[in-house]
Amino acid sequence: MPKRAATGAVGMSSSPDPAVQDYLTEVAHRCRDVVGDEVVGVYAGGSVALDGYRPGRSDIDVAVVVAGRLDDEAKRSLVSALRHESLPCPARGLELVVYRADVAASGRVDPGFEVELNTGARMDFRATFDPAARPPQDGSFWYAVDRSILADHGRSVDGPPAGDVFTSPADWDLAGLLAESLRWHLASPAAATDDAVLNACRAVHRVRSGRWLSKAAAGAAVVFDPGPLDPALVRAAFRARDGGPSLDLAAVRRFQLDVLHLLGG
């Protein structure tokens, strides 16, 4: 087993929760234990990067960047070292993706991952070693959207700044991916959720402003400046998020279609 690297300070400039900080530090250590100097960096994305992490509800999103392709043995060893049964995740679950450095820097829109791992006490386990093996119905837009967030806001746990490693897709391509995400949510039987509404708010805010916000902050921005959208539904989504009444499916679908129209989709 490779020794842990002596260089490259592990730790983010800020953390939403000491347990999350400790967990991310150990994730980075274990990545280096398994693949050593192949690790370019380990980065927190998603709600942690966007200051939207909610204990007990949020996932922990991690991107690991490696210098080159990993063989199957290294992929299996990473999964074994990082799955919840080996390293308990303090959140709902861990969503970890491993990318080669050339993919992270490319701005391309395809998944392009080496490893995808979902694991946690309240998350179905999945380990995928090839994008082609991922079920098409699960959507392929997530990865480039996540890399865009990492390019702008990713938090380095170990390695150089995320903005030096990740490149966001072009704005036109990103708008297409966000429209695809709206169509995916529209087709989902669980579409009438606060997350579906606030995800739509985040998509339209990114296209309007060129900036990523957390789902909650994007929802607040839409309430402040709704344009043709329905701010009352966004307020209802915030109430549902805090344990209030469930949202009306028809109203959510109308809202999503309105956002899809704004995205040019």
Secondary structure, DSSP 8 states (H G I E B T S, - for coil): -----SSS-B--S--S-HHHHHHHHHHHHHHHHHHGGGEEEEEE-HHHHTT---TTT--EEEEEEESS---HHHHHHHHHHHSTTTS--SSS-EEEEEEEHHHHTT---S--EEEEEEEETTEEEEEES-GGGS-GGG-S-HHHHHHHHHHHH-EEEESS-GGGT-----HHHHHHHHHHHHHHHHH-TT-SSHHHHHHHHHHHHHHHHS----HHHHHHHHHHS-TTS-HHHHHHHHHHHTT-----HHHHHHHHHHHHHHTT-
